């Protein structure tokens, strides 16, 4: 049965200003449960993208390689080798009824991706379909129109759409990771793609820039910087970089600490640690007015704020009971709860976008390791062990991965792993020591008539 098509036009606006027109004429539905135990990977067949001419072939190759590389980044999918394909592309079409599903089920394909590509002037038009071969259903059908130079972006977008159609969760294939690295022998802010490619140095202060944080829309990064105030007094100020204007602005230079920034989910305020009133405490900062409100009050040190996805709560680290432990409270400062009790030092909490877990680094067995727990502090799980110091955890925007820093090879580098601690991948090479990684949200999607 051919699925009725529904036309919707949207424009995807990427973190660095890329534009892609996309027309959707299918509907998404989750097929693969994520986070539960899996005995095998989901098998996908992706035959060669059909093109109108040889000129289109290079763009088709870029798109297909991007899709395969992206989906292979996740520990969910396995692609069938083209040598196993038995379908005759000269006789088979794109839509159900124009090809034999048995040509794919008989070789073990659970899902099938079919696509055609054509060039029109300086633009590309890709039509792509995703099928459940055993259920004989079309899951996804989309048309993408983009400039030829954005062929890779088309591939990332198709991969994201496939992941969302199969899992019900957003793909991460157009997201970025910000971090602090000392490749220049000074700590500066760097940004790279989710998989460690296309590294860019953002700051060049030749000082110490650290602790980056993404705005929810991915257009800005807040970070801390050691500067010199009057009388040559060293201070930890808060700055912000705007990708659109490629400009910097100072957000707070109050005396003492202005660090550990975390944008609220709506982007209107920034939680951070400040010490201009005495002991370091968590404050909220209005970036527009540069006004602050104190959120925590204790005789200890309060640092590392992290917002819950709904913006109602903040997790943070406090030494108010002696040893630094993880606490949470309502965003207005009420209902303070201690979440961790074990170990001698717990640090850098990170809230899962699914609102079901908090990750943190804990000192145990004479080094730091990564842990996750329920938001109420129960069910603590250890994700790393016996591989050096593992710190600075931060969830991916889909909640499937945790990015973190580790010195397991001697130097501190950035790694990513599944939320169960498996499928660990190193992302940084040749950038010196890299720490405090933060994952951006997916690009903003704006719908047009």
SULJOSUL-V481421 format. One record per backbone hydrogen bond with DSSP energy under -1.0 kcal/mol. NH is the residue of the N-H (numbers start at 1). CO is the residue of the C=O. E is the energy in kcal/mol with one decimal. If there is no record, write none. Layout:
nh;co;e
NH;CO;E
NH;CO;E
This chain:
nh;co;e
8;24;-1.2
10;22;-2.3
11;446;-3.0
12;20;-2.4
13;444;-2.2
14;18;-2.1
17;14;-1.8
20;12;-1.2
21;145;-2.0
22;10;-2.2
23;143;-4.7
24;8;-2.3
25;141;-2.8
31;166;-3.2
32;166;-5.0
42;76;-3.4
44;78;-3.0
45;111;-2.4
50;115;-2.3
60;56;-2.5
61;57;-2.3
62;58;-2.0
63;59;-2.4
64;60;-2.7
65;61;-2.6
66;62;-1.9
67;63;-2.3
68;64;-2.4
69;65;-2.5
70;66;-2.6
71;67;-2.6
72;68;-2.1
73;70;-1.1
76;74;-1.1
78;42;-2.7
80;44;-2.5
84;81;-2.4
85;82;-1.4
91;88;-1.9
92;88;-1.4
93;98;-2.6
98;95;-2.5
103;100;-1.1
104;101;-1.7
105;101;-2.4
106;102;-1.8
108;105;-1.3
109;104;-2.3
110;43;-1.8
111;43;-1.6
112;131;-2.0
113;45;-2.7
114;129;-2.3
116;127;-2.2
117;50;-3.1
118;125;-1.8
120;123;-2.5
123;120;-1.9
124;146;-3.5
125;118;-2.5
126;144;-2.7
127;116;-2.5
128;142;-2.8
129;114;-2.9
130;140;-2.7
131;112;-2.7
132;137;-2.9
133;110;-1.5
137;132;-1.8
139;130;-3.1
140;130;-1.7
142;128;-2.5
143;23;-4.2
144;126;-3.0
145;21;-3.6
146;124;-2.0
148;122;-2.5
150;147;-2.1
151;148;-1.4
154;150;-2.1
155;151;-1.9
156;152;-2.5
157;153;-2.5
158;154;-2.6
159;155;-2.4
160;156;-2.4
161;157;-2.5
162;158;-2.4
163;159;-2.4
164;160;-2.5
165;161;-2.3
166;162;-2.1
167;163;-2.8
168;164;-1.9
175;172;-1.9
177;192;-2.8
178;438;-2.8
179;190;-2.2
180;435;-2.4
181;188;-2.2
182;433;-1.1
185;182;-2.1
188;181;-2.6
190;179;-2.7
191;200;-2.7
192;177;-2.2
193;197;-3.1
194;175;-1.4
196;193;-2.2
200;191;-3.0
202;189;-3.0
203;189;-1.4
209;187;-2.9
210;224;-2.5
213;222;-1.8
215;220;-2.3
218;215;-2.0
221;241;-2.2
222;213;-2.7
223;239;-2.4
224;210;-2.8
225;237;-2.5
226;208;-1.8
227;235;-2.8
229;233;-3.6
232;229;-1.2
233;230;-1.4
235;227;-2.5
236;256;-1.6
237;225;-2.5
238;252;-3.0
239;223;-3.2
240;249;-2.3
241;221;-3.0
242;247;-2.7
243;219;-2.8
246;242;-1.5
247;242;-1.0
249;240;-2.0
251;238;-2.9
252;238;-1.7
259;273;-2.1
262;271;-1.7
264;269;-2.8
267;264;-2.1
270;285;-2.2
271;262;-3.0
272;283;-2.3
273;259;-3.4
274;281;-2.6
275;257;-1.1
278;275;-1.5
281;274;-2.5
283;272;-3.0
284;293;-2.8
285;270;-2.9
286;291;-2.9
290;286;-3.1
293;284;-2.2
295;282;-3.2
296;282;-1.5
302;280;-2.2
303;317;-2.6
306;315;-2.2
308;313;-2.5
311;308;-2.1
314;329;-2.6
315;306;-3.0
316;327;-2.4
317;303;-3.1
318;325;-2.4
319;301;-1.5
322;319;-2.2
325;318;-2.4
327;316;-3.1
328;337;-2.5
329;314;-1.7
330;334;-3.2
331;312;-2.5
333;330;-2.3
337;328;-3.2
339;326;-3.1
340;326;-1.4
346;324;-2.1
347;361;-3.2
350;359;-2.4
352;357;-2.9
355;352;-2.3
358;373;-2.6
359;350;-3.1
360;371;-2.3
361;347;-2.5
362;369;-2.7
363;345;-2.9
364;367;-3.2
367;364;-1.2
369;362;-2.1
371;360;-2.9
372;381;-2.1
373;358;-1.8
374;378;-3.0
377;374;-2.6
381;372;-3.1
383;370;-3.1
384;370;-1.0
390;368;-2.2
391;405;-2.6
394;403;-1.7
396;401;-2.2
399;396;-1.6
402;417;-2.5
403;394;-2.7
404;415;-2.6
405;391;-2.6
406;413;-2.3
407;389;-1.6
410;407;-2.3
413;406;-2.6
415;404;-3.1
416;425;-2.4
417;402;-2.0
418;422;-2.9
419;400;-1.4
421;418;-2.2
425;416;-2.9
427;414;-3.2
428;414;-1.1
434;412;-2.4
435;180;-2.6
438;178;-2.6
440;176;-3.1
446;11;-2.4
448;9;-1.2
